[in-house]
Amino acid sequence: EFKQTIAGKDKTIETQRAEIAQMKGRFDSVKGDMTNQLRIHVGEINERWRQEKTKLEALSQRLDDKLMCIDELHPKNPLVEIQEDKRLLEERLQKAETTMMTFKYQMFEAAQQLDFVRHDRNDKVNLQKDLETMHQDLKEQHRQLHMEYRQSQERAAMAADETLRWKNEAKAMKHMIGLLEDFISPMFKK
């Protein structure tokens, strides 16, 4: 009877170890999927960001060239107003860069937290009496990581919206420059 009790406990321990191994496999799979999705999203956002930044820099250079011409040729130019618009656009660009750096830092912290959780979990697997506590902790951490992943997706969507807004503002600025050229060109023909 004592041997059967020990054999029953051994089977229970083996069953629990198998469950732990399955949970570890599922956790690692979910972690890998989330990490890959985060990398893909960040890569797409970074690429869109670089494209928009290049466009804004080109627009800024063209504005500088045109403003220099206007300043040299006409005493009553709207240079001050256009420079203010340019300054505002540069401030928005700086804020967007700051937001991007914050997002990258948060992703770095999330990766460190995932590594810490994995190491901590491996240490706790060896202790039989802590199995239930570890299981609850992993479920909570998974929920938090899922929430962080959703927040990351929301931030990525916000960054995409911001990029679209900048693009529209750049188009509006280009239109304003065209209007200014149309307004000023008759004055030079005289």
Solvent accessible surface area in square Angstrom, and as a share of the most:
residue,aa,sasa,rsa
1,E,174,0.78
2,F,151,0.63
3,K,165,0.70
4,Q,137,0.61
5,T,66,0.38
6,I,72,0.37
7,A,46,0.36
8,G,33,0.32
9,K,128,0.54
10,D,75,0.39
11,K,143,0.61
12,T,68,0.39
13,I,52,0.26
14,E,101,0.45
15,T,74,0.43
16,Q,54,0.24
17,R,143,0.52
18,A,55,0.42
19,E,90,0.41
20,I,14,0.07
21,A,60,0.47
22,Q,109,0.48
23,M,37,0.17
24,K,74,0.31
25,G,41,0.39
26,R,147,0.54
27,F,17,0.07
28,D,51,0.26
29,S,64,0.41
30,V,53,0.30
31,K,35,0.15
32,G,30,0.29
33,D,79,0.41
34,M,19,0.08
35,T,38,0.22
36,N,77,0.39
37,Q,74,0.33
38,L,26,0.13
39,R,154,0.56
40,I,103,0.52
41,H,57,0.26
42,V,19,0.11
43,G,35,0.33
44,E,78,0.35
45,I,11,0.06
46,N,24,0.12
47,E,76,0.34
48,R,96,0.35
49,W,29,0.10
50,R,132,0.48
51,Q,91,0.40
52,E,13,0.06
53,K,65,0.27
54,T,87,0.50
55,K,97,0.41
56,L,18,0.09
57,E,94,0.42
58,A,49,0.38
59,L,9,0.04
60,S,29,0.19
61,Q,102,0.45
62,R,109,0.40
63,L,4,0.02
64,D,44,0.23
65,D,67,0.35
66,K,72,0.30
67,L,10,0.05
68,M,116,0.52
69,C,74,0.44
70,I,19,0.10
71,D,76,0.39
72,E,131,0.59
73,L,112,0.56
74,H,34,0.15
75,P,129,0.81
76,K,173,0.73
77,N,34,0.18
78,P,44,0.28
79,L,28,0.14
80,V,121,0.70
81,E,112,0.50
82,I,6,0.03
83,Q,92,0.41
84,E,72,0.32
85,D,35,0.18
86,K,41,0.18
87,R,104,0.38
88,L,67,0.33
89,L,25,0.12
90,E,87,0.39
91,E,71,0.32
92,R,85,0.31
93,L,32,0.16
94,Q,108,0.48
95,K,140,0.59
96,A,13,0.10
97,E,46,0.20
98,T,74,0.43
99,T,87,0.51
100,M,20,0.09
101,M,124,0.55
102,T,66,0.38
103,F,12,0.05
104,K,84,0.35
105,Y,128,0.49
106,Q,62,0.28
107,M,39,0.17
108,F,114,0.48
109,E,63,0.28
110,A,16,0.13
111,A,52,0.40
112,Q,94,0.42
113,Q,92,0.41
114,L,14,0.07
115,D,60,0.31
116,F,141,0.59
117,V,15,0.09
118,R,73,0.27
119,H,103,0.46
120,D,45,0.23
121,R,5,0.02
122,N,59,0.30
123,D,99,0.51
124,K,57,0.24
125,V,44,0.25
126,N,126,0.64
127,L,92,0.46
128,Q,86,0.38
129,K,180,0.76
130,D,41,0.21
131,L,24,0.12
132,E,112,0.50
133,T,80,0.47
134,M,4,0.02
135,H,58,0.26
136,Q,90,0.40
137,D,54,0.28
138,L,16,0.08
139,K,110,0.47
140,E,71,0.32
141,Q,47,0.21
142,H,73,0.33
143,R,115,0.42
144,Q,82,0.36
145,L,16,0.08
146,H,67,0.30
147,M,85,0.38
148,E,59,0.27
149,Y,21,0.08
150,R,137,0.50
151,Q,78,0.35
152,S,11,0.07
153,Q,69,0.31
154,E,106,0.48
155,R,79,0.29
156,A,13,0.10
157,A,55,0.43
158,M,131,0.58
159,A,29,0.22
160,A,31,0.24
161,D,94,0.49
162,E,51,0.23
163,T,15,0.09
164,L,104,0.52
165,R,95,0.35
166,W,8,0.03
167,K,71,0.30
168,N,77,0.40
169,E,39,0.18
170,A,18,0.14
171,K,121,0.51
172,A,58,0.45
173,M,14,0.06
174,K,123,0.52
175,H,119,0.53
176,M,67,0.30
177,I,16,0.08
178,G,27,0.26
179,L,95,0.47
180,L,33,0.16
181,E,72,0.32
182,D,98,0.51
183,F,132,0.55
184,I,10,0.05
185,S,47,0.30
186,P,68,0.43
187,M,70,0.31
188,F,90,0.38
189,K,171,0.73
190,K,207,0.88
